[in-house]
Amino acid sequence: MFNTSLDILYIVLAAVILLVGILLAIAIIYLIFILRDVSKTSHYVRDTVKKVNDFVYRPLVMANSVMDKVAPILESLAHRGEELAEAAVKKTKKRGRPRKKK
């Protein structure tokens, strides 16, 4: 069967190629499993990001836009309140001590 060393070399090369092919097939199968898991994970991450966007980010953006519109009104009310308080203090100082009721 093995007449020369060349025959042995061919048989060893065939065995090595077969072994490498089997290992490569196993590696490809594992790569397919890993890519499938990555696909599932990215799907779950996409769903989670969409939910966070819908339930957290959008309401915050809407509240921020409302506050941007309401802030000038609140500032003017605060300024007007300060003016009224100063006027009341000046009025009290102008009168002196308050009278006692009999």
Backbone as ProteinMPNN parsed JSONL, in Angstrom:
{"seq_chain_A": "MFNTSLDILYIVLAAVILLVGILLAIAIIYLIFILRDVSKTSHYVRDTVKKVNDFVYRPLVMANSVMDKVAPILESLAHRGEELAEAAVKKTKKRGRPRKKK", "coords_chain_A": {"N_chain_A": [[0.819, -1.181, 0.0], [1.755, 1.367, 0.935], [4.134, 2.326, -0.947], [6.146, 4.171, -1.51], [7.79, 6.998, 0.0], [6.542, 9.21, -0.919], [3.899, 8.46, -1.298], [3.095, 8.215, 1.347], [3.355, 10.863, 2.136], [1.329, 12.05, 0.555], [-0.963, 10.849, 1.693], [-0.815, 11.787, 4.346], [-1.011, 14.537, 3.862], [-3.607, 14.608, 2.782], [-5.08, 13.788, 5.025], [-4.51, 15.89, 6.785], [-5.627, 18.056, 5.379], [-8.302, 17.254, 5.393], [-8.775, 17.317, 8.179], [-8.312, 20.054, 8.724], [-10.369, 21.131, 7.173], [-12.623, 20.116, 8.543], [-12.284, 21.392, 11.041], [-12.467, 24.048, 10.184], [-15.122, 24.085, 9.277], [-16.47, 23.69, 11.701], [-15.678, 26.043, 12.997], [-16.946, 27.92, 11.37], [-19.612, 27.277, 11.855], [-19.786, 27.981, 14.595], [-19.319, 30.71, 14.298], [-21.6, 31.448, 12.896], [-23.538, 30.965, 14.875], [-22.741, 32.874, 16.774], [-23.102, 35.255, 15.331], [-25.865, 35.126, 14.999], [-26.719, 35.399, 17.659], [-25.747, 37.978, 18.126], [-27.348, 39.391, 16.367], [-29.894, 39.0, 17.529], [-29.428, 40.292, 19.972], [-28.888, 42.92, 19.118], [-31.386, 43.515, 18.107], [-32.943, 43.49, 20.478], [-31.686, 45.606, 21.804], [-32.294, 47.691, 20.069], [-35.08, 47.786, 20.366], [-35.223, 48.495, 23.084], [-33.962, 51.002, 23.087], [-35.763, 52.385, 21.496], [-38.016, 52.358, 23.165], [-37.025, 53.829, 25.358], [-36.597, 56.238, 24.072], [-39.247, 56.89, 23.376], [-40.603, 57.015, 25.876], [-39.036, 58.447, 27.686], [-37.142, 60.358, 26.564], [-38.581, 61.916, 24.61], [-40.794, 63.043, 26.174], [-39.22, 64.627, 27.894], [-38.049, 66.424, 26.104], [-40.343, 67.709, 25.179], [-41.246, 68.856, 27.59], [-39.112, 70.562, 28.05], [-39.359, 72.315, 25.872], [-41.809, 73.483, 26.51], [-41.112, 74.708, 28.921], [-39.269, 76.544, 27.942], [-40.98, 78.316, 26.692], [-42.594, 79.159, 28.799], [-40.888, 80.203, 30.695], [-40.082, 83.001, 30.217], [-42.492, 84.268, 30.884], [-42.828, 83.564, 33.563], [-40.551, 84.792, 34.606], [-41.16, 87.505, 34.138], [-43.416, 87.735, 35.785], [-42.195, 87.262, 38.267], [-40.487, 89.452, 38.382], [-42.363, 91.508, 38.387], [-43.64, 90.916, 40.81], [-41.521, 91.434, 42.572], [-41.311, 94.202, 42.188], [-43.804, 95.051, 43.183], [-43.512, 94.253, 45.845], [-41.392, 95.903, 46.653], [-42.636, 98.37, 46.341], [-44.612, 98.126, 48.29], [-43.037, 98.038, 50.579], [-41.882, 100.574, 50.485], [-44.182, 102.111, 50.788], [-44.983, 101.369, 53.344], [-42.834, 102.324, 54.835], [-43.151, 105.024, 54.344], [-45.52, 105.7, 55.644], [-44.888, 105.286, 58.265], [-45.07, 104.013, 61.611], [-47.52, 101.467, 61.901], [-50.941, 102.198, 62.742], [-52.668, 101.574, 65.821], [-55.577, 99.721, 66.234], [-58.634, 100.708, 67.717]], "CA_chain_A": [[0.0, 0.0, 0.0], [2.67, 2.51, 0.962], [5.337, 1.894, -1.654], [7.216, 5.165, -1.392], [7.534, 8.058, 0.973], [5.641, 10.156, -1.571], [2.55, 7.986, -1.002], [2.831, 8.576, 2.75], [3.164, 12.322, 2.144], [0.0, 12.328, 0.022], [-1.956, 10.419, 2.676], [-0.742, 12.73, 5.468], [-1.572, 15.807, 3.382], [-5.051, 14.44, 2.672], [-5.611, 13.764, 6.388], [-4.399, 17.248, 7.325], [-6.623, 18.881, 4.692], [-9.589, 16.841, 5.93], [-8.861, 17.839, 9.545], [-8.461, 21.512, 8.639], [-11.719, 21.374, 6.659], [-13.574, 19.882, 9.638], [-12.129, 22.494, 12.017], [-12.996, 25.266, 9.563], [-16.58, 23.97, 9.285], [-16.894, 23.937, 13.089], [-15.491, 27.468, 13.263], [-18.001, 28.653, 10.651], [-20.855, 27.054, 12.596], [-19.748, 28.837, 15.776], [-19.465, 32.095, 13.841], [-23.021, 31.637, 12.586], [-24.243, 31.076, 16.158], [-22.382, 34.161, 17.382], [-23.773, 36.319, 14.573], [-27.294, 35.053, 15.31], [-26.881, 36.009, 18.979], [-25.533, 39.423, 17.969], [-28.546, 39.918, 15.715], [-30.946, 39.054, 18.549], [-29.066, 41.333, 20.939], [-29.091, 44.239, 18.508], [-32.832, 43.713, 18.032], [-33.395, 43.871, 21.812], [-31.165, 46.948, 22.085], [-33.078, 48.623, 19.257], [-36.385, 47.936, 21.024], [-35.035, 49.229, 24.339], [-33.676, 52.4, 22.751], [-37.022, 52.974, 21.025], [-38.868, 52.598, 24.335], [-36.447, 54.95, 26.109], [-36.868, 57.438, 23.284], [-40.667, 57.207, 23.436], [-41.129, 57.251, 27.212], [-38.179, 59.315, 28.503], [-36.532, 61.475, 25.855], [-39.591, 62.805, 24.005], [-41.438, 63.902, 27.179], [-38.276, 65.635, 28.382], [-37.925, 67.454, 25.071], [-41.579, 68.489, 25.197], [-41.242, 69.679, 28.807], [-38.117, 71.609, 27.854], [-39.907, 73.333, 24.972], [-42.834, 74.205, 27.27], [-40.419, 75.588, 29.875], [-38.695, 77.661, 27.192], [-42.04, 79.283, 26.417], [-43.183, 79.636, 30.047], [-39.862, 80.876, 31.5], [-40.178, 84.465, 30.176], [-43.693, 84.707, 31.606], [-42.529, 83.439, 34.995], [-39.582, 85.838, 34.964], [-41.846, 88.8, 34.207], [-44.229, 87.704, 37.003], [-41.301, 87.417, 39.412], [-40.035, 90.849, 38.385], [-43.517, 92.319, 38.809], [-43.813, 90.668, 42.241], [-40.488, 92.193, 43.28], [-41.678, 95.615, 42.138], [-44.911, 95.258, 44.121], [-42.979, 94.133, 47.202], [-40.635, 97.134, 46.935], [-43.612, 99.446, 46.506], [-45.253, 97.937, 49.592], [-42.059, 98.425, 51.612], [-41.789, 102.031, 50.464], [-45.429, 102.63, 51.314], [-44.961, 101.151, 54.795], [-41.862, 103.262, 55.393], [-43.681, 106.366, 54.199], [-46.542, 105.878, 56.657], [-44.36, 105.172, 59.637], [-45.592, 102.846, 62.324], [-48.964, 101.289, 61.675], [-51.789, 102.609, 63.875], [-53.375, 100.529, 66.554], [-57.022, 99.857, 66.136], [-59.286, 100.835, 69.033]], "C_chain_A": [[0.87, 1.254, 0.0], [3.98, 2.07, 0.304], [6.475, 2.883, -1.483], [6.833, 6.187, -0.332], [6.603, 9.119, 0.391], [4.182, 9.756, -1.331], [2.156, 8.349, 0.43], [2.574, 10.08, 2.856], [1.777, 12.684, 1.642], [-1.097, 11.955, 1.017], [-1.973, 11.373, 3.865], [-1.327, 14.074, 5.055], [-3.094, 15.724, 3.265], [-5.698, 14.447, 4.059], [-5.584, 15.157, 6.998], [-5.446, 18.153, 6.682], [-8.018, 18.543, 5.184], [-9.793, 17.394, 7.34], [-9.052, 19.355, 9.554], [-9.854, 21.873, 8.127], [-12.771, 21.186, 7.734], [-13.496, 21.005, 10.665], [-12.68, 23.807, 11.462], [-14.524, 25.242, 9.535], [-17.128, 24.23, 10.684], [-16.765, 25.415, 13.431], [-16.574, 28.296, 12.577], [-19.343, 28.483, 11.362], [-20.899, 27.927, 13.841], [-19.913, 30.303, 15.401], [-20.922, 32.404, 13.496], [-23.828, 31.791, 13.868], [-23.976, 32.427, 16.819], [-23.094, 35.303, 16.66], [-25.279, 36.309, 14.811], [-27.575, 35.694, 16.67], [-26.702, 37.522, 18.919], [-26.757, 40.068, 17.318], [-29.697, 40.029, 16.71], [-30.673, 40.175, 19.545], [-29.28, 42.723, 20.363], [-30.579, 44.539, 18.356], [-33.382, 44.161, 19.389], [-32.92, 45.276, 22.176], [-31.963, 47.986, 21.308], [-34.452, 48.859, 19.885], [-36.268, 48.756, 22.301], [-34.783, 50.705, 24.072], [-34.944, 53.093, 22.263], [-37.946, 53.276, 22.201], [-38.346, 53.758, 25.166], [-36.721, 56.257, 25.378], [-38.327, 57.859, 23.424], [-41.115, 57.658, 24.822], [-40.279, 58.177, 28.07], [-37.755, 60.555, 27.725], [-37.576, 62.439, 25.286], [-40.341, 63.634, 25.049], [-40.493, 64.965, 27.743], [-38.103, 66.759, 27.373], [-39.169, 68.326, 25.053], [-41.64, 69.385, 26.427], [-40.246, 70.824, 28.672], [-38.662, 72.704, 26.934], [-41.009, 74.133, 25.666], [-42.172, 75.168, 28.241], [-39.764, 76.766, 29.161], [-39.74, 78.729, 26.899], [-42.606, 79.902, 27.693], [-42.179, 80.452, 30.863], [-39.932, 82.4, 31.4], [-41.397, 85.0, 30.937], [-43.443, 84.657, 33.107], [-41.532, 84.5, 35.455], [-40.261, 87.202, 35.071], [-42.751, 88.852, 35.441], [-43.368, 87.891, 38.242], [-40.815, 88.86, 39.518], [-41.16, 91.767, 38.849], [-43.778, 92.137, 40.303], [-42.779, 91.407, 43.065], [-40.823, 93.683, 43.301], [-42.81, 95.92, 43.116], [-44.435, 95.172, 45.568], [-42.195, 95.385, 47.582], [-41.59, 98.309, 47.151], [-44.31, 99.34, 47.86], [-44.31, 98.341, 50.714], [-41.943, 99.947, 51.659], [-43.04, 102.667, 51.062], [-45.474, 102.497, 52.827], [-43.987, 102.112, 55.452], [-42.392, 104.685, 55.364], [-44.703, 106.658, 55.294], [-45.958, 105.934, 58.066], [-44.882, 103.923, 60.29], [-47.071, 102.693, 62.033], [-49.748, 101.665, 62.922], [-52.413, 101.405, 64.535], [-54.865, 100.785, 66.421], [-57.605, 99.891, 67.536], [-60.475, 99.958, 69.141]], "O_chain_A": [[0.715, 2.112, -0.869], [4.84, 1.493, 0.969], [7.632, 2.489, -1.329], [5.703, 6.222, 0.154], [5.948, 9.845, 1.138], [3.322, 10.624, -1.178], [1.018, 8.741, 0.688], [1.679, 10.512, 3.583], [1.11, 13.534, 2.233], [-2.07, 12.695, 1.158], [-3.048, 11.732, 4.344], [-2.066, 14.686, 5.826], [-3.793, 16.675, 3.615], [-6.754, 15.052, 4.243], [-6.54, 15.561, 7.659], [-6.088, 18.94, 7.378], [-8.839, 19.439, 5.375], [-10.875, 17.888, 7.658], [-9.869, 19.874, 10.314], [-10.455, 22.833, 8.61], [-13.703, 21.983, 7.844], [-14.525, 21.513, 11.111], [-13.29, 24.585, 12.194], [-15.157, 26.276, 9.749], [-18.139, 24.916, 10.836], [-17.643, 25.981, 14.082], [-17.063, 29.271, 13.148], [-20.12, 29.433, 11.46], [-21.923, 28.548, 14.126], [-20.577, 31.055, 16.114], [-21.413, 33.498, 13.775], [-24.707, 32.65, 13.947], [-24.891, 33.048, 17.36], [-23.625, 36.211, 17.299], [-25.908, 37.367, 14.824], [-28.544, 36.438, 16.823], [-27.425, 38.262, 19.587], [-27.15, 41.174, 17.69], [-30.399, 41.039, 16.733], [-31.581, 40.918, 19.918], [-29.796, 43.607, 21.047], [-30.99, 45.694, 18.465], [-34.185, 45.092, 19.459], [-33.661, 46.048, 22.785], [-32.275, 49.051, 21.84], [-34.931, 49.992, 19.932], [-37.11, 49.611, 22.574], [-35.333, 51.564, 24.761], [-35.176, 54.259, 22.581], [-38.588, 54.327, 22.234], [-39.128, 54.586, 25.633], [-37.043, 57.267, 26.004], [-38.619, 59.045, 23.574], [-41.92, 58.582, 24.94], [-40.759, 58.655, 29.098], [-37.982, 61.678, 28.175], [-37.46, 63.652, 25.466], [-40.519, 64.833, 24.839], [-40.921, 66.081, 28.036], [-38.02, 67.926, 27.754], [-39.071, 69.547, 24.925], [-42.039, 70.545, 26.328], [-40.511, 71.935, 29.131], [-38.45, 73.889, 27.189], [-41.133, 75.336, 25.436], [-42.606, 76.311, 28.379], [-39.708, 77.867, 29.708], [-39.42, 79.917, 26.862], [-43.051, 81.049, 27.675], [-42.584, 81.311, 31.646], [-39.848, 83.058, 32.437], [-41.331, 86.061, 31.557], [-43.796, 85.583, 33.837], [-41.652, 85.04, 36.555], [-39.97, 87.97, 35.989], [-42.849, 89.898, 36.083], [-43.762, 88.598, 39.17], [-40.742, 89.421, 40.611], [-40.927, 92.699, 39.619], [-44.105, 93.103, 40.993], [-43.093, 91.947, 44.125], [-40.638, 94.348, 44.32], [-42.775, 96.941, 43.804], [-44.898, 95.929, 46.422], [-42.317, 95.877, 48.704], [-41.377, 99.138, 48.036], [-44.568, 100.356, 48.505], [-44.747, 98.93, 51.703], [-41.909, 100.54, 52.737], [-42.945, 103.667, 51.773], [-45.947, 103.398, 53.519], [-44.28, 102.659, 56.514], [-42.109, 105.47, 56.269], [-44.737, 107.772, 55.816], [-46.518, 106.584, 58.948], [-45.112, 102.906, 59.636], [-47.794, 103.684, 61.931], [-49.269, 101.469, 64.039], [-52.653, 100.371, 63.912], [-55.334, 101.921, 66.488], [-57.133, 99.194, 68.434], [-61.138, 99.941, 70.178]]}, "name": "protein", "num_of_chains": 1, "seq": "MFNTSLDILYIVLAAVILLVGILLAIAIIYLIFILRDVSKTSHYVRDTVKKVNDFVYRPLVMANSVMDKVAPILESLAHRGEELAEAAVKKTKKRGRPRKKK"}
